[in-house]
Amino acid sequence: MLEATIALFTPVQIGLIVLGTFLGIVVGGIPGLTGSMLIALTVPITFYMTPVHATTLLVSMYVGGITGGLVAATLLRMPGAPAAVMTPFDGYPMSQQGRPGRALGLGITASFIGGLFAWVILATSAKPISLLAMRLSPFNYFALVVMALVLIATLGRSDIIKGLISGLFGILIALPGVDPSVGQMRLTFGYGDLAGGFKLLPVLIGIFAVSQLFKDTLEIRQVVTRIEYGKSSLFISLKDLKDQAVNLFRSSSIGTGIGILPGVGAAVASVISYSVAKSSSKTPEKFGHGADEGIVASEAANNASVGGALIPLVALGIPGSVADAILIGALMIHTIQPGPMLFVTNPDIVWNVIMVDLVATFVMFFLMVGLVRLYVRIIDIPKAYLLPLIVVCCVVGTFAVNNTMFDVWTMLGFGLIGFLLERGGFDLGPFVIGYILAPIAESELRQGLMITDGDYTPLFTDPISIAFLLIALILLVCPFINDWRKRRRLQSLGL
């Protein structure tokens, strides 16, 4: 950790952190653009960087992208990023009351404290978890991945059936190409371009960037009324911090815990934290009308989810969020295999990720405080000027990977698929994380079967595997039981 800290404070590293955090805040603050889109578009650029520099830039964008949505949510009543989904409920009314500076100040401070809280948990728990995970057998790890996939489907924004369908579709997309166990082609249907399967980068750029471009094109004429920022002060008093201390601790804890759960994400953390803050408040009637607690709960939780989501990434090789799935893809492109062995094989990468999260949190705070007036102007840029530039970046970035038009068509195809999935109410999170985790699950299962000479019995007799599979089964069944109980209750009331 000390070596990583020393190596981090070089002009190049600090420059990448500032650049990545700034770009994340800017892109995350423009309604319709997301931090995940920015990270996906930046991955091709990292081909020309060292793995350490690549992870520095991408993690900084991740931190900045989560916070960026605060400005648009407060002044436009539009969450610039999905993570800020609950912030407009109190940030915008407070701005309408002539206090935009206070709304932004509460949000920025809560974001900073939430990020620091999660970093402490990340720095202290990641290595012990990885050491524990190294003792897992291949069957244990396969059962863990199955549990993660079910968890993603059941806790996503869509209903459980659509979540499972989206995840299974992602698994299906990961299958074409060379069978890793026997070296034979599968599901290529005679197309030579599919010999290597659907490449990671075109799929990610298509799903996140191009699908959003389709959506933004349809809404390009949408006009939004915004609040003028004026000369409001961003700084809040020590009394405010004291009054919000319990809320900050509770919301940061919720955000970190939700972030650790694979694939759930910052938006869910924000919703749950806001709901808990409202139910715990002595004045719940103020929520939705400019309550301090609402802004603090939303922003502390969504920023804390970043550090929480990095824990399963560096300790288990399982993405804690959609952005983490792209980070895993970037590591794999740099021939670094995420997982429990990462602390052994590439400790410099792990500790670099952890320390960048800390430094980027400080950089985010100072950039938000110092440049908030600039961000207010940037979010006013018409989409008609932004979208053509993003299209060019998508095409050039995708083509540059392998210099083949097949990747470009793949990107466009998955952009359309992503657009249609979202229009149909399907979450993209389960799809992407299913696509990322499928090869890991297959590899672990095949390795386990090779050890046992094709015997599946240990999967259902080992206590750890049984525990993971039982949790997955409970997660899968509980929503259906709850729906059945609701229907019975409504029937008994004659509704």
C-alpha positions in Angstrom: 0.0 0.0 0.0 2.8 2.4 0.8 4.5 1.7 -2.5 1.3 2.4 -4.4 0.8 5.6 -2.5 4.3 6.8 -3.3 3.9 5.8 -7.0 0.5 7.6 -7.2 2.0 11.0 -6.4 3.7 11.6 -9.7 2.8 14.3 -12.2 1.4 11.8 -14.7 -0.8 10.0 -12.1 -2.1 13.1 -10.5 -2.8 14.6 -14.0 -4.8 11.5 -15.0 -6.8 11.6 -11.8 -7.7 15.3 -12.2 -8.5 14.8 -15.9 -10.5 11.6 -15.3 -12.5 13.1 -12.4 -13.2 16.3 -14.3 -14.4 14.5 -17.4 -16.5 12.2 -15.2 -18.2 15.1 -13.5 -18.8 16.9 -16.8 -20.2 13.9 -18.7 -22.1 12.6 -15.6 -23.7 16.1 -15.3 -25.1 16.2 -18.8 -28.6 14.7 -18.9 -28.6 11.7 -21.2 -24.9 11.0 -20.9 -23.5 8.7 -18.2 -20.2 7.8 -16.5 -20.5 4.3 -17.8 -20.7 5.6 -21.4 -17.6 7.7 -20.8 -15.6 4.8 -19.4 -16.6 2.5 -22.3 -15.6 5.2 -24.8 -12.2 5.7 -23.0 -11.2 2.1 -22.9 -9.8 2.1 -26.5 -7.5 5.0 -25.5 -6.1 3.0 -22.6 -4.6 0.5 -25.1 -1.7 2.9 -25.3 -1.2 3.2 -21.6 0.3 1.0 -18.9 -2.3 -1.0 -16.8 -1.6 1.3 -13.8 -2.2 4.5 -15.8 -5.3 2.9 -17.4 -6.9 2.0 -14.1 -6.1 5.4 -12.7 -7.9 7.2 -15.5 -10.9 4.9 -15.5 -11.4 4.7 -11.7 -11.2 8.6 -11.6 -13.9 8.8 -14.2 -16.0 6.4 -12.2 -15.8 8.6 -9.1 -16.5 11.8 -11.0 -19.3 10.3 -13.0 -21.3 9.4 -9.9 -21.1 12.9 -8.5 -21.7 14.8 -11.8 -25.4 14.2 -11.8 -25.9 16.4 -8.7 -25.8 19.7 -10.6 -28.4 18.8 -13.3 -30.6 17.1 -10.6 -30.6 20.3 -8.5 -30.9 22.9 -11.2 -32.7 21.1 -14.0 -34.8 18.6 -12.0 -33.1 16.0 -14.2 -30.6 13.5 -12.7 -27.6 13.9 -14.9 -26.6 10.4 -13.9 -28.8 7.5 -12.8 -27.1 7.6 -9.4 -28.7 10.9 -8.7 -32.3 9.6 -9.2 -33.5 10.8 -5.8 -31.7 14.1 -5.6 -34.2 16.1 -7.6 -36.9 15.4 -5.1 -35.4 17.8 -2.6 -32.6 19.5 -4.5 -34.8 21.2 -7.1 -37.4 22.5 -4.6 -34.7 23.9 -2.5 -33.3 25.7 -5.6 -36.7 27.0 -6.4 -36.8 28.5 -2.9 -33.8 30.6 -3.8 -31.2 28.3 -2.1 -29.4 26.5 -5.0 -26.0 27.0 -3.3 -27.2 25.3 -0.1 -28.6 22.4 -2.1 -25.4 21.9 -4.1 -23.3 22.4 -0.9 -25.2 19.7 1.0 -24.9 17.4 -2.0 -21.2 18.0 -2.5 -20.3 17.6 1.2 -22.4 14.4 1.5 -20.8 13.0 -1.7 -17.3 13.6 -0.2 -18.1 12.1 3.2 -19.8 9.1 1.6 -16.9 8.5 -0.6 -14.4 8.6 2.3 -16.5 6.3 4.4 -16.6 3.7 1.6 -12.9 4.0 1.0 -12.1 3.1 4.6 -14.2 -0.1 4.2 -12.6 -0.8 0.8 -9.0 -0.4 2.1 -9.5 -2.5 5.2 -11.7 -5.3 3.9 -10.6 -6.0 0.3 -7.5 -8.0 1.0 -9.1 -10.2 3.8 -12.0 -11.0 1.5 -9.6 -12.0 -1.3 -7.6 -14.2 1.0 -10.8 -15.9 2.0 -11.9 -16.2 -1.6 -8.5 -17.9 -2.5 -9.6 -20.9 -0.4 -12.7 -21.4 -2.5 -12.8 -24.4 -4.7 -13.8 -24.0 -8.4 -17.3 -25.3 -7.5 -17.5 -22.8 -4.7 -16.6 -20.0 -7.0 -19.1 -21.2 -9.7 -21.9 -21.2 -7.0 -20.8 -17.7 -6.0 -21.1 -16.4 -9.6 -24.6 -18.1 -9.9 -25.6 -16.3 -6.7 -24.3 -13.0 -8.1 -26.2 -13.4 -11.3 -29.5 -14.1 -9.5 -28.9 -11.2 -7.1 -28.4 -8.9 -10.1 -31.7 -10.0 -11.7 -33.7 -9.9 -8.5 -32.5 -6.5 -7.2 -32.4 -4.6 -10.6 -34.8 -1.9 -11.6 -36.9 -4.2 -13.8 -39.1 -7.1 -12.6 -37.4 -10.4 -11.8 -38.5 -12.2 -14.9 -37.1 -9.4 -17.2 -34.0 -9.3 -15.1 -33.4 -13.0 -15.5 -34.1 -12.9 -19.2 -31.7 -10.0 -19.6 -29.0 -11.8 -17.7 -29.5 -15.0 -19.6 -29.3 -13.1 -22.9 -26.0 -11.7 -21.8 -24.7 -15.2 -21.0 -25.9 -16.4 -24.5 -24.0 -13.5 -26.2 -20.8 -14.7 -24.4 -21.0 -18.2 -25.8 -20.0 -17.8 -29.5 -16.4 -18.4 -30.4 -13.8 -21.0 -29.4 -14.8 -23.5 -26.7 -12.1 -23.0 -24.1 -12.0 -26.6 -23.0 -11.8 -28.4 -26.3 -10.6 -25.7 -28.7 -13.5 -26.2 -31.2 -15.8 -23.5 -32.7 -19.3 -23.1 -31.3 -22.3 -21.1 -32.3 -20.4 -19.3 -35.1 -22.9 -20.4 -37.8 -20.1 -20.5 -40.3 -19.1 -16.9 -39.9 -15.3 -16.5 -39.6 -15.7 -13.1 -37.9 -17.4 -14.9 -35.0 -14.4 -17.1 -34.3 -13.3 -14.9 -31.5 -16.8 -14.3 -30.3 -18.4 -10.9 -29.8 -15.5 -8.7 -28.7 -15.9 -7.0 -25.3 -15.3 -3.4 -26.3 -17.8 -3.2 -29.2 -20.5 -4.8 -27.0 -19.9 -2.4 -24.2 -19.8 0.7 -26.3 -22.9 -0.4 -28.2 -24.9 -1.2 -25.1 -24.0 1.9 -23.2 -23.1 4.6 -25.7 -24.9 3.9 -28.9 -28.2 2.8 -27.2 -28.2 6.1 -25.3 -27.6 8.0 -28.6 -30.7 6.4 -30.0 -32.7 7.4 -27.0 -31.2 11.0 -26.9 -31.9 11.4 -30.6 -35.6 10.8 -30.0 -35.6 13.4 -27.2 -33.4 16.0 -28.8 -36.0 18.7 -28.9 -37.0 18.3 -25.2 -36.8 21.7 -23.5 -36.0 21.8 -19.8 -36.5 24.8 -17.4 -33.5 25.3 -15.1 -32.8 27.4 -12.0 -30.1 30.1 -12.2 -27.3 29.4 -9.8 -26.5 33.0 -9.1 -24.0 33.9 -6.4 -25.1 31.3 -3.8 -22.6 30.0 -1.3 -21.7 26.3 -1.4 -20.3 26.1 2.1 -22.4 24.7 4.9 -21.8 25.1 8.6 -20.5 22.8 11.3 -24.0 22.8 12.8 -25.4 21.4 9.6 -22.8 18.6 9.7 -23.6 17.9 13.3 -27.4 17.8 12.5 -26.8 15.4 9.6 -24.2 13.2 11.3 -26.5 10.2 11.9 -28.0 10.6 8.4 -24.5 10.7 6.9 -23.3 7.6 8.7 -26.5 5.6 8.0 -26.6 6.6 4.3 -22.9 6.0 3.8 -23.3 2.5 5.4 -26.3 1.7 3.2 -24.5 2.9 0.1 -21.4 0.9 0.8 -23.4 -2.2 1.6 -25.5 -1.9 -1.5 -22.4 -1.3 -3.6 -20.8 -4.6 -2.4 -23.8 -6.5 -3.7 -22.9 -7.5 -7.3 -24.7 -5.5 -10.0 -27.1 -3.5 -7.9 -25.5 -0.1 -8.4 -25.7 3.5 -7.1 -29.2 4.2 -8.2 -30.6 1.4 -5.9 -28.4 2.6 -3.0 -29.8 6.2 -3.5 -33.4 5.0 -3.5 -33.0 2.8 -0.4 -31.1 5.4 1.5 -33.6 8.1 0.7 -36.5 5.8 1.8 -34.8 4.9 5.1 -34.0 8.6 5.8 -37.6 9.6 5.2 -39.0 6.8 7.4 -36.5 7.7 10.2 -37.0 11.4 10.0 -38.9 13.4 12.6 -40.3 15.6 9.8 -41.0 13.2 6.9 -43.6 15.7 5.5 -40.7 18.0 4.5 -39.3 15.3 2.1 -40.0 16.3 -1.5 -40.2 20.0 -0.6 -36.5 20.8 -0.1 -35.5 18.7 2.9 -31.8 18.7 3.8 -32.0 15.0 4.8 -33.2 13.9 1.4 -30.3 15.5 -0.5 -27.7 14.2 2.0 -29.2 10.7 2.0 -29.2 10.4 -1.8 -25.7 11.8 -2.4 -23.9 10.1 0.5 -25.3 6.7 -0.5 -24.6 6.9 -4.3 -21.0 8.0 -3.8 -20.4 5.4 -1.0 -21.6 2.8 -3.5 -18.4 3.4 -5.6 -16.0 2.2 -2.9 -18.4 -0.6 -2.0 -18.6 -1.8 -5.6 -14.8 -1.9 -5.9 -14.6 -4.4 -3.1 -16.0 -7.4 -5.0 -14.1 -6.2 -8.1 -10.6 -6.4 -6.6 -11.3 -9.2 -4.1 -13.5 -11.6 -6.1 -13.3 -10.5 -9.8 -17.1 -9.9 -9.7 -18.4 -6.5 -10.8 -20.2 -4.6 -8.1 -21.8 -2.3 -10.7 -22.1 -1.8 -14.4 -19.1 0.5 -14.4 -17.1 -2.1 -12.6 -18.0 -4.6 -15.4 -16.3 -2.2 -17.9 -13.3 -1.9 -15.5 -13.0 -5.7 -15.4 -13.2 -5.7 -19.2 -10.4 -3.1 -19.4 -8.2 -5.2 -17.1 -8.8 -8.3 -19.2 -7.9 -6.3 -22.3 -4.6 -5.5 -20.6 -4.1 -9.3 -20.0 -4.8 -8.9 -16.2 -7.2 -11.5 -14.9 -9.4 -10.1 -12.1 -10.2 -12.4 -9.2 -8.9 -13.4 -5.7 -5.4 -14.0 -7.1 -5.1 -10.3 -8.1 -3.5 -9.4 -4.8 -0.8 -12.0 -5.5 -0.3 -11.5 -9.2 -0.8 -7.8 -9.6 -0.8 -6.1 -6.1 0.3 -2.8 -7.8 -2.9 -2.7 -9.8 -5.1 -3.5 -6.7 -3.5 -0.9 -4.4 -3.5 1.6 -7.3 -7.2 1.2 -7.7 -7.8 1.6 -3.9 -5.6 4.7 -3.6 -7.0 6.4 -6.8 -10.4 6.0 -5.3 -9.3 8.0 -2.2 -7.4 10.8 -4.1 -10.2 11.1 -6.7 -12.7 11.6 -3.9 -10.7 14.6 -2.7 -10.2 15.9 -6.3 -13.9 15.6 -6.9 -14.7 17.7 -3.9 -12.3 20.5 -4.8 -13.4 20.5 -8.5 -17.1 20.6 -7.6 -16.6 23.5 -5.2 -14.2 25.4 -7.4 -15.8 24.9 -10.8 -19.5 24.6 -10.1 -20.3 27.7 -12.2 -18.5 26.2 -15.2 -20.5 22.9 -14.8 -23.7 24.9 -14.8 -22.8 26.3 -18.2 -21.7 22.9 -19.6 -25.0 21.2 -18.9 -26.6 23.8 -21.1 -24.8 22.6 -24.2 -27.5 21.4 -26.7 -27.5 17.7 -27.5 -27.5 18.5 -31.2 -23.8 19.5 -30.8 -22.8 16.7 -28.6 -24.3 13.7 -30.3 -22.4 13.8 -33.6 -19.1 14.1 -31.7 -20.0 11.0 -29.5 -20.9 9.0 -32.7 -17.5 9.8 -34.2 -15.8 8.7 -30.9 -17.8 5.5 -30.8 -17.0 4.5 -34.4 -13.3 5.5 -34.3 -12.7 3.9 -30.8 -14.3 0.6 -31.8 -12.6 0.4 -35.2 -9.2 1.2 -33.8 -9.2 -2.0 -31.6 -8.8 -4.6 -34.4 -9.1 -2.5 -37.5 -12.2 -4.4 -38.7 -15.7 -3.2 -39.7 -17.2 -6.3 -38.0 -16.6 -4.7 -34.7 -18.3 -1.5 -35.8 -21.3 -3.4 -37.0 -21.3 -5.3 -33.7 -21.3 -2.0 -31.8 -24.2 -0.7 -33.8 -26.1 -3.9 -33.5 -25.7 -4.0 -29.7 -26.6 -0.4 -29.6 -30.0 -1.2 -31.2 -30.4 -4.2 -28.9 -29.7 -2.1 -25.8 -32.1 0.6 -27.0 -34.9 -2.0 -27.6 -34.2 -3.8 -24.2 -34.6 -0.5 -22.3 -37.7 0.4 -24.3 -39.1 -3.0 -23.3 -38.4 -2.4 -19.6 -35.4 -4.7 -19.4 -32.3 -3.7 -17.3 -29.0 -3.5 -19.1 -27.2 -4.2 -15.9 -28.0 -8.0 -15.8 -27.2 -8.3 -19.5 -23.8 -6.8 -19.3 -22.8 -8.5 -16.0 -24.1 -11.8 -17.3 -22.0 -11.3 -20.4 -18.9 -10.6 -18.2 -19.5 -13.3 -15.7 -20.5 -16.2 -18.1 -16.9 -17.0 -19.1 -15.8 -16.9 -15.4 -18.6 -19.3 -14.4 -17.9 -21.7 -17.3 -14.1 -21.7 -16.6 -14.7 -22.5 -12.9 -17.2 -25.2 -13.6 -15.0 -26.9 -16.2 -12.0 -26.7 -13.9 -14.1 -28.3 -11.1 -15.3 -31.1 -13.4 -11.7 -31.8 -14.6 -10.6 -32.2 -10.9 -13.5 -34.5 -10.1 -13.4 -36.4 -13.4 -16.8 -35.1 -14.5 -18.6 -35.6 -11.1 -21.1 -32.8 -10.2 -21.6 -34.1 -6.7 -19.3 -31.7 -4.9 -21.4 -28.8 -6.2 -24.3 -30.0 -4.1 -22.4 -31.5 -1.1 -19.8 -28.9 -0.3 -21.2 -26.6 2.5 -20.0 -23.4 0.9 -21.4 -24.3 -2.5 -24.7 -25.3 -0.9 -24.9 -22.0 1.0 -24.4 -19.9 -2.1 -26.9 -21.9 -4.1 -29.5 -21.8 -1.3 -29.1 -18.0 -1.1 -29.6 -17.8 -4.9 -32.7 -20.0 -4.6 -34.1 -17.9 -1.8 -33.4 -14.7 -3.8 -35.2 -16.2 -6.8 -38.3 -17.5 -4.9 -38.9 -14.7 -2.5 -40.2 -12.1 -5.0 -42.7 -14.7 -6.3 -43.9 -15.5 -2.8 -44.3 -11.8 -2.0 -46.3 -11.2 -5.2 -48.5 -14.2 -4.3 -49.1 -12.8 -0.8 -50.0 -9.4 -2.2 -52.6 -11.0 -4.6 -54.1 -13.0 -1.8 -54.3 -9.9 0.4 -56.0 -7.9 -2.3 -58.4 -10.8 -3.0 -59.4 -11.0 0.6 -60.1 -7.3 0.6 -62.3 -7.8 -2.5 -60.0 -5.6 -4.7 
